[in-house]
């Protein structure tokens, strides 16, 4: 009997993504203070407002399409594989940068506590440990995430309480002094708020992670993870910055930017609190590494099922993890680590632009969902105004970060362009193989043996690609709708056969005009064999899974039109069936 992985509850699902987003308080406050001064508190509250809007955006998108993949999934079901692949590349880059940046920053904290620790080697060890934890399985690694998450929240609570106690005994003199200081860079309030907001948006990295493992969560858990993460960020980040303004001179904050929270601990509690905060920083940043492994596993698995990535990556363990995907991600992280030599500026360039662009894609995906999938049932809906404001906020933050650090854009493109080239090769591999076949054929006269072997190998690969069949479940769609389906398949998939299936009630028969439409369609697309199948029964998860097994066609190669709000099943119950019209 196949092992069914245990679904994640609210605490476990929140902890996995929460470790990433709540670890931001270790660095984002100092960054925001560096650009906005005491107005950083307001900037962080604006960030919390934008994130509140994204709660509805993510809730609507993932509620309507509850499948792993995040922005990739929504674009795949509203546009095409090319657009979806761009979002996927950005997400993968974001996870790579998150994992390496979190691991290396954690080891810098540890190095400050134990100077004999070599940062680069220790970073490799951290990435290796969490690779093994991820291979062990989702439920096993989630226990570690829960422990880290709770310990981090308790530690931050202690720091905030100690800061309040300090202010009660020492007064508000430093607070008044900080407010009387000129703003950083001689900026006005508006500019300070804009750049403070732009840089503070890094404090919500990780909010998108929960959408990439939604299939591993229990029903109804996903919107609760969004709520929990929003509450944590809204309370932690502004409160910690407010405490810093109350207890530390702004000049001192600039001198201790990388370890501001440890410096706060020394100020309000002594060495014991500084040590506690430092240890917490090491642990929770390592927890963010786990978030990257979990999120990217769900995303790459979905891409592999859609034949964008090589199929050998789908191998699973008894625990339900995908060791080859995890190992590939580990090797990619190592390449980034050694290529950048763990330089945080270069990593931040990839991190900032890729993360904010992914959030923008999610907002765009929400608009597309409203326009193209309006009949699709969803538990909650974000208003057009809310999506517009949220998208504007992200675009402004992206512009602000590029304006502050234009070199980040260059670093980002150095990683993004090669990644997209690899994806482009995978999406166009049939055409590339056909060109290669023609090229090899020209060597028949000069090297006949090599040419024959090359043609045989290439033709076998092409046959394997073409052998994958697809299924479209029709509800009696007219010829124009079926033509759109065929155009989508031709543009996005590699196949020589598609089954068009209609499910009728007992006693019903297909109209003769519909049969003639199929014949017209078959003549219009001679390169794809169209097989019409008439079944009697009820369309639903049971029928889909039965046909998938009988025909040996994965459910993600089965298509339907957008179901209405009267459709009695959740899309996730159909096992990954895709929407094409």
C-alpha positions in Angstrom: 0.0 0.0 0.0 1.4 3.4 -0.9 2.4 5.7 1.9 0.2 8.8 2.3 2.2 11.7 3.7 0.6 13.3 6.7 -0.9 16.7 6.0 0.4 19.8 7.8 -1.8 21.4 10.5 -2.0 25.2 11.1 1.0 25.4 13.5 3.3 23.3 11.3 2.4 25.1 8.1 2.7 28.5 9.7 6.1 27.6 11.3 7.7 26.5 8.0 6.9 29.8 6.2 6.9 31.8 9.4 10.5 31.2 10.2 11.4 32.9 6.9 9.2 35.9 7.3 9.7 36.5 11.0 13.5 36.2 10.7 13.3 39.5 8.8 13.1 41.4 12.1 16.8 40.5 12.6 17.9 42.8 9.8 15.0 44.8 8.2 14.6 47.2 11.1 18.2 48.4 11.0 18.0 48.7 7.2 14.8 50.8 7.4 16.2 53.0 10.1 19.2 53.6 7.9 17.0 55.1 5.2 14.0 56.6 7.1 15.4 57.3 10.6 12.6 57.3 13.2 10.0 57.3 10.4 11.0 53.7 9.9 8.1 52.7 12.2 5.6 54.4 9.9 7.3 52.7 6.8 7.0 49.3 8.4 3.3 49.9 9.2 2.8 50.8 5.5 4.4 47.5 4.6 2.0 45.8 7.0 -0.8 47.5 5.2 0.4 46.3 1.8 0.8 42.8 3.2 -2.8 42.9 4.5 -4.0 43.4 1.0 -1.9 40.5 -0.2 -3.6 38.3 2.3 -6.8 38.6 0.2 -4.9 38.3 -3.1 -3.1 35.1 -2.1 -6.2 33.8 -0.4 -8.3 34.3 -3.6 -5.7 32.8 -6.0 -4.8 29.8 -3.9 -8.3 29.2 -2.8 -9.4 29.0 -6.4 -6.3 27.0 -7.5 -5.2 25.1 -4.4 -2.2 23.5 -6.1 1.6 23.8 -5.4 3.5 26.4 -7.4 2.4 29.8 -6.2 2.7 32.4 -8.9 3.7 29.7 -11.4 0.4 27.8 -10.8 -1.9 30.8 -11.3 -0.1 31.9 -14.5 -0.1 28.4 -15.8 -3.9 28.2 -15.4 -4.6 31.7 -16.8 -2.0 32.2 -19.5 0.6 29.7 -20.8 3.7 27.8 -19.8 6.1 30.5 -21.0 4.7 33.1 -18.7 4.4 30.7 -15.9 8.0 29.6 -16.3 9.2 33.2 -15.9 7.4 33.4 -12.5 8.9 30.0 -11.6 12.4 31.1 -12.4 12.0 34.1 -10.3 10.7 32.1 -7.4 13.5 29.5 -7.6 16.1 32.3 -7.7 14.4 33.9 -4.6 14.6 30.6 -2.8 18.2 30.0 -3.7 19.1 33.5 -2.5 17.0 33.0 0.7 18.7 29.7 1.5 22.2 30.9 1.0 21.7 34.4 2.5 20.0 33.0 5.6 22.5 30.3 6.1 25.5 32.6 5.7 24.0 35.4 7.8 23.3 32.8 10.5 26.9 31.7 10.4 28.1 35.3 10.6 26.1 35.6 13.8 27.6 32.4 15.1 31.1 33.6 14.1 30.5 36.7 16.2 29.7 34.5 19.2 32.4 31.8 18.4 35.2 33.5 16.3 36.8 30.2 15.5 33.9 29.1 13.3 34.8 29.4 9.5 31.7 31.1 7.9 32.0 29.5 4.4 32.4 25.9 5.6 29.8 26.3 8.3 27.3 27.6 5.7 27.9 24.5 3.6 27.2 22.4 6.8 23.9 24.2 7.4 22.7 23.7 3.8 23.7 20.0 4.1 21.9 19.5 7.4 18.6 21.0 6.1 18.9 19.1 2.8 18.9 15.9 4.8 16.0 17.0 7.0 14.0 17.8 3.9 14.7 14.4 2.4 13.6 12.8 5.7 10.1 14.1 5.0 7.7 17.1 5.4 6.2 16.0 8.8 9.6 15.2 10.3 11.1 18.6 9.2 8.0 20.5 10.3 8.7 19.5 13.9 12.1 21.2 13.8 10.4 24.3 12.2 7.8 24.5 15.0 10.4 24.4 17.7 12.5 27.1 16.0 9.4 29.2 15.3 8.1 29.2 18.9 11.6 29.8 20.4 12.1 32.8 18.1 8.7 34.4 19.0 9.5 33.9 22.8 13.0 35.4 22.4 11.6 38.4 20.5 8.9 38.8 23.2 11.6 38.8 25.9 13.6 41.4 24.0 10.6 43.7 23.6 9.5 43.3 27.2 13.1 44.1 28.4 13.2 47.2 26.2 9.9 48.4 27.6 11.2 47.8 31.2 14.3 49.7 30.3 12.3 52.8 29.0 10.1 52.8 32.1 13.3 53.2 34.2 15.3 55.5 32.0 12.7 57.7 30.4 12.2 59.0 26.8 15.3 61.3 26.4 16.8 59.1 23.7 13.5 59.0 21.8 13.2 62.8 21.8 16.8 63.1 20.7 16.4 60.7 17.8 13.3 62.5 16.6 15.2 65.8 16.6 18.0 64.4 14.5 18.1 65.2 10.7 16.8 62.4 8.5 19.4 60.1 6.8 20.9 61.5 3.6 19.3 64.9 4.3 16.1 63.6 2.8 12.6 65.0 3.5 9.9 63.0 5.2 8.3 61.9 1.9 11.6 60.6 0.5 12.6 59.0 3.8 9.2 57.2 3.9 9.5 56.0 0.3 13.0 54.6 0.6 12.3 53.2 4.1 9.2 51.5 2.7 11.1 50.1 -0.3 13.8 48.5 1.8 11.4 47.4 4.5 9.4 45.3 2.0 12.3 42.8 2.4 10.7 42.2 5.8 7.8 40.3 4.2 10.0 37.8 2.3 8.6 34.3 2.9 5.0 35.3 2.7 4.7 33.6 -0.6 6.2 30.4 0.6 3.1 28.8 2.0 1.5 28.8 -1.5 4.2 26.5 -2.7 3.3 23.7 -0.4 -0.4 24.2 -0.1 -1.1 20.6 -1.2 0.7 19.3 1.8 -1.5 21.4 4.1 -4.8 20.3 5.6 -8.0 21.7 4.1 -8.6 25.3 5.3 -5.1 25.8 6.8 -3.6 28.0 4.0 -5.6 31.2 4.8 -4.8 30.8 8.5 -1.1 30.7 7.7 -1.4 34.0 5.8 -3.3 35.5 8.8 -0.7 34.2 11.3 2.3 35.5 9.3 0.7 38.9 8.8 -0.1 39.3 12.6 3.5 38.2 13.5 5.1 40.7 11.0 2.8 43.5 11.9 3.5 43.2 15.6 7.2 42.2 15.5 8.9 44.5 13.0 7.4 47.9 14.0 7.6 47.1 17.7 11.3 46.2 17.5 12.1 49.4 15.5 10.2 51.5 18.0 12.1 49.9 20.9 15.4 50.6 19.1 14.4 54.3 18.7 13.5 54.4 22.4 16.7 52.8 23.8 19.5 53.4 21.2 21.0 56.5 19.6 20.6 56.5 15.8 24.3 56.8 15.4 24.9 53.7 17.4 22.4 51.8 15.4 24.3 52.6 12.2 27.5 51.2 13.8 25.8 47.9 14.7 23.5 47.6 11.7 24.2 43.9 11.1 23.7 42.9 14.8 21.3 45.6 16.0 19.1 43.2 18.0 22.1 41.8 19.8 23.2 45.3 20.6 19.7 46.0 21.9 20.0 42.9 24.1 23.3 44.1 25.6 21.8 47.6 26.3 18.6 46.5 28.0 19.6 43.1 29.6 23.3 42.6 29.5 25.4 39.8 27.9 22.9 37.0 28.7 20.2 38.6 26.6 22.6 39.5 23.8 23.8 35.9 23.7 20.2 34.6 23.7 19.3 36.9 20.8 22.4 35.8 18.9 21.6 32.2 19.4 18.0 32.8 18.3 19.3 34.6 15.2 21.4 31.6 14.2 18.6 29.2 14.8 15.7 31.1 13.1 17.8 32.0 10.1 18.6 28.3 9.7 14.8 27.7 9.9 14.5 30.0 6.9 16.8 27.7 5.0 14.3 24.9 5.7 11.5 27.1 4.3 13.4 27.4 1.1 13.9 23.6 0.7 10.2 22.9 1.4 8.9 25.7 -0.9 11.2 24.9 -3.8 10.4 21.2 -3.6 6.7 21.8 -4.1 7.4 24.2 -7.0 10.0 22.1 -8.9 7.9 19.0 -8.5 4.9 20.7 -10.0 7.1 22.0 -12.9 8.5 18.5 -13.4 5.0 17.0 -13.6 4.2 19.6 -16.3 7.3 18.4 -18.3 9.2 21.7 -17.9 11.9 19.9 -15.9 13.4 16.5 -16.5 11.2 13.6 -15.4 13.9 11.8 -13.4 13.4 14.4 -10.7 10.0 12.9 -9.7 11.6 10.0 -7.8 10.1 10.0 -4.2 11.0 8.4 -0.9 8.5 6.4 1.3 8.0 9.7 3.3 6.8 11.5 0.2 9.9 13.8 -0.3 11.7 14.2 -3.6 15.4 13.7 -2.9 16.6 14.4 -6.4 14.8 17.8 -6.4 16.2 18.6 -3.0 19.8 17.5 -4.0 19.6 19.6 -7.2 18.5 22.7 -5.2 21.4 22.0 -2.7 23.9 21.9 -5.5 22.5 25.1 -7.0 22.8 26.8 -3.6 26.4 25.7 -3.3 27.1 27.1 -6.7 25.7 30.5 -5.7 27.6 30.4 -2.4 31.0 29.7 -3.9 30.4 32.0 -6.9 29.6 35.0 -4.6 31.9 33.8 -1.8 28.9 34.5 0.5 28.9 38.2 -0.3 25.6 39.5 1.1 25.4 42.4 -1.4 25.4 40.2 -4.4 22.9 37.8 -2.8 20.7 40.7 -1.8 20.5 41.8 -5.4 19.0 38.5 -6.5 16.9 38.3 -3.4 15.3 41.7 -3.6 14.4 41.9 -7.2 13.2 38.2 -7.6 11.1 38.3 -4.5 9.3 41.6 -5.3 8.8 40.5 -8.9 7.2 37.3 -7.7 4.8 39.3 -5.5 3.9 41.5 -8.5 3.2 38.4 -10.6 0.8 37.2 -7.9 -1.1 40.4 -8.1 -1.2 40.2 -11.9 -2.3 36.6 -11.7 -5.1 37.7 -9.5 -6.3 40.1 -12.2 -6.1 37.4 -14.8 -8.0 35.0 -12.5 -10.8 37.6 -12.2 -10.9 38.1 -16.0 -10.4 34.6 -17.3 -11.6 32.4 -14.5 -14.5 34.4 -13.1 -16.7 31.3 -12.7 -14.1 29.4 -10.7 -15.3 29.0 -7.1 -13.2 30.7 -4.4 -13.6 31.2 -0.6 -12.6 34.9 -0.6 -12.2 37.7 -3.1 -9.9 40.6 -3.2 -11.4 43.8 -4.7 -9.9 45.3 -7.9 -9.0 48.4 -5.9 -7.1 46.3 -3.3 -5.2 44.4 -5.9 -4.3 47.6 -7.7 -3.0 49.3 -4.5 -1.0 46.2 -3.6 0.5 45.9 -7.1 1.4 49.6 -7.0 3.1 49.2 -3.7 5.2 46.3 -4.9 6.2 48.1 -8.1 7.2 51.2 -6.1 9.2 49.1 -3.7 11.0 47.4 -6.6 11.7 50.8 -8.2 13.0 52.2 -4.9 15.4 49.3 -4.4 16.8 49.5 -8.0 17.1 53.3 -7.6 19.1 52.8 -4.4 21.2 50.0 -5.7 21.2 49.8 -9.6 24.1 47.3 -9.4 21.6 44.8 -7.9 19.8 44.7 -11.2 23.0 43.6 -13.0 23.6 40.9 -10.4 20.0 39.7 -10.7 20.2 39.4 -14.5 23.5 37.4 -14.3 21.4 34.7 -12.5 18.0 35.2 -14.2 19.1 35.1 -17.8 21.0 31.7 -17.6 18.1 30.2 -15.6 15.5 31.3 -18.3 17.8 30.0 -21.0 17.7 26.5 -19.4 13.9 26.7 -19.1 13.6 27.9 -22.7 15.6 24.9 -23.9 13.3 22.6 -22.0 10.2 24.2 -23.4 11.5 24.1 -26.9 13.4 20.8 -26.7 11.3 19.1 -29.5 12.2 21.9 -32.0 15.8 21.8 -30.9 16.0 18.0 -31.3 14.5 18.3 -34.8 17.1 20.9 -35.8 19.8 18.7 -34.3 18.4 15.7 -36.3 18.8 17.7 -39.5 22.3 18.7 -38.5 23.3 15.2 -37.7 21.9 13.9 -41.0 24.4 16.0 -42.9 27.3 13.9 -41.5 26.0 10.6 -43.1 28.5 10.7 -45.9 31.5 11.7 -43.8 30.8 9.7 -40.6 28.0 7.3 -41.4 28.2 5.2 -38.2 28.1 8.2 -35.9 25.3 9.9 -37.8 23.1 6.7 -37.8 23.6 6.3 -34.0 22.9 10.1 -33.5 19.7 10.0 -35.5 18.5 6.9 -33.7 19.1 8.4 -30.3 17.4 11.7 -31.2 14.4 10.1 -32.9 13.8 7.9 -29.9 13.8 10.9 -27.6 11.4 12.7 -29.9 9.1 9.7 -30.0 9.1 9.5 -26.2 8.2 13.2 -26.0 5.4 12.8 -28.5 4.0 9.6 -26.9 2.5 11.6 -24.0 -1.2 11.8 -24.5 -3.5 14.5 -23.2 -7.2 14.6 -22.2 -9.7 17.4 -22.4 -13.1 16.9 -20.7 -15.7 18.8 -22.7 -19.2 19.8 -21.5 -20.5 20.0 -25.1 -18.3 23.0 -26.0 -18.8 24.4 -29.5 -16.2 24.2 -32.2 -14.7 27.6 -31.4 -14.0 26.5 -27.8 -12.5 23.2 -28.9 -10.3 25.1 -31.3 -9.0 27.2 -28.5 -8.1 24.1 -26.6 -6.2 22.7 -29.5 -4.3 26.0 -30.0 -3.3 25.9 -26.4 -2.1 22.3 -26.6 -0.2 23.0 -29.8 1.5 26.1 -28.3 2.3 24.7 -24.9 2.6 20.9 -25.0 4.6 18.2 -26.9 2.2 15.5 -28.1 0.8 13.6 -31.1 -2.5 12.6 -29.5 -5.3 14.2 -27.4 -8.5 12.5 -26.2 -11.6 14.7 -26.1 -13.9 13.2 -23.5 -17.6 13.9 -22.9 -19.4 12.5 -19.8 -23.1 12.0 -20.4 -26.0 10.8 -18.3 -27.4 7.3 -18.8 -29.4 7.2 -22.0 -27.9 10.4 -23.5 -26.2 10.4 -26.8 -23.8 12.8 -28.5 -25.4 14.9 -31.2 -24.3 14.1 -34.8 -23.3 17.7 -35.4 -20.8 17.4 -32.5 -19.3 14.3 -34.1 -18.9 16.2 -37.4 -17.2 19.1 -35.4 -14.7 16.6 -34.2 -13.9 15.5 -37.7 -13.4 19.1 -38.8 -11.1 19.6 -35.8 -9.1 16.5 -36.7 -8.6 17.7 -40.2 -7.6 21.2 -39.0 -4.8 19.7 -36.8 -3.3 16.8 -38.9 -0.2 16.7 -36.7 -2.2 15.7 -33.6 -4.5 12.7 -33.6 -7.8 13.6 -31.9 -9.8 10.7 -30.4 -13.3 11.4 -29.2 -14.5 9.3 -26.3 -18.1 9.2 -25.0 -18.6 8.0 -21.4 -21.7 7.6 -19.2 -21.5 8.5 -15.6 -20.8 11.5 -13.4 -17.8 13.7 -13.9 -15.8 14.1 -10.7 -12.6 13.0 -8.8 -13.4 9.3 -9.0 -13.8 9.3 -12.7 -10.7 11.4 -13.3 -8.5 9.2 -11.2 -9.9 6.0 -12.7 -9.3 7.2 -16.3 -5.8 8.4 -15.3 -4.9 4.9 -14.1 -6.6 3.1 -17.0 -5.1 5.3 -19.7 -1.8 5.9 -17.9 -2.2 9.7 -18.3 -1.2 11.9 -15.3 -4.0 14.1 -14.1 -1.9 17.3 -14.7 -2.1 16.3 -18.5 -5.9 16.5 -18.3 -7.7 19.7 -19.0 -11.1 21.2 -18.2 -12.8 24.6 -18.8 -13.5 26.8 -15.8 -16.1 25.1 -13.5 -19.0 27.2 -12.3 -19.7 27.9 -8.7 -22.2 25.0 -8.8 -19.4 22.5 -9.4 -19.6 20.2 -6.3 -15.9 19.6 -6.0 -12.8 21.6 -5.1 -10.3 21.8 -8.0 -7.6 20.2 -5.8 -9.8 17.1 -5.5 -9.3 16.5 -9.2 -5.7 15.9 -8.5 -4.0 18.6 -10.6 -6.3 18.8 -13.6 -5.5 22.1 -15.4 -7.7 24.9 -16.7 -7.2 25.9 -20.3 -10.2 28.1 -21.3 
